[in-house]
């Protein structure tokens, strides 16, 4: 703008012979101002766009680097504020781990689109820097063999899945009545798509995870494990979920919506009390829900326990949640989006496939991405075995 004013003043003072040059100066300054304004608008719009993933974030469970091989994760605690209308997250994540070597730098994974606000190691403020898809924390040296805790607070707009579940990320959808319906699908790309973690399938936290998800009070947040508590504060509700079992980091799956519950009870050879079978549903077609869960799924459950042994996570729950994409095998909270359709053999193939992963994938887990065929191969094999039972 200052160039624009100078050009106008110069134009007024100059003679007619100089007017052409002054006009060109005025036009040039005005054009630069216009282009700058347009660029500012474009950059503002880009800040809300779905920018491509960094190459490091786009992969999961690759080669385990020396820094991450030098510690063993024991527990995660996620505190996540979700703002559906803005597609925005504010989070804080604590990691408890044991140093397997002396650590001067602690390396985590996090999508660099997030802004890191603070970091600490053992409750002492830590320096942090991002390097591609890596987040490096440094402070006092952590001695080999000692347990330590990191905490990272951050915020931003997560990558939006373009073709879930194959293209991972957040899924921001709406129900037919226009309510927010949100899920995550991060198996192929990892936990770092929306929270700072050690993104490698070889390291399950042995003491499980706690997940505190805060959403608008008209919505419900459901996750892995058991619901510990829920609390309300100024139009928002925090749901505290907890699992005590080892769990792959990509299984910590956010599901948010106007869910209702359909619940049955189940007993097996290991259960001293009923195992809740809970379907968190968006659909209100109770006839279809009862056919899917009470008839089809409970028959599948009986088959799996008879063939493979008792359900592995009976002290928590058998959870199924209706999601806005096809499906995913999240531990104790399988995602279901097959629209209650039966295949030609008379059962829901998607439900059967995803639930088989509770044994092949969640209980038995490979140590690197090259061995994912162990998950999918055995899960696919269970389909014809079950079909043979159904059709005789």
Secondary structure, 3 states (H helix, E strand, C coil): CHHHHHHHHHHHHCCHHHHHHHHHHHHHHHHHHHHHHHHHHHHHHHCCCCCCCCCCCCCCCCCCCHHHHCEEEEEEEEEEEEEHHHCEEEEEEEEEEEECCCEEEEEEECCCCCEEEEEEECCEECEEEEECCEEEEEEEEECCCCEEEEEEEEEECCCECCECCCECEEEEEECCCCCEEEEEECCCCCHHHCCCECCCCCCCECCCEEEEEEEECCCEEECCCEEEEEEEECCEEEEEEEECCCECHHHCCCEEECCEEEEEEECCCCCCCCEEEEEEECCCCHHHHHHHHHHHHHHHHHHHHHHHCCCCCCCCCEEEEECCCCEECCCCCEEECCCCCCCCCCCCHHHHHHHHCCCECCCECCCCHHHCHHHHHHHHHHHHHHHHHHHC
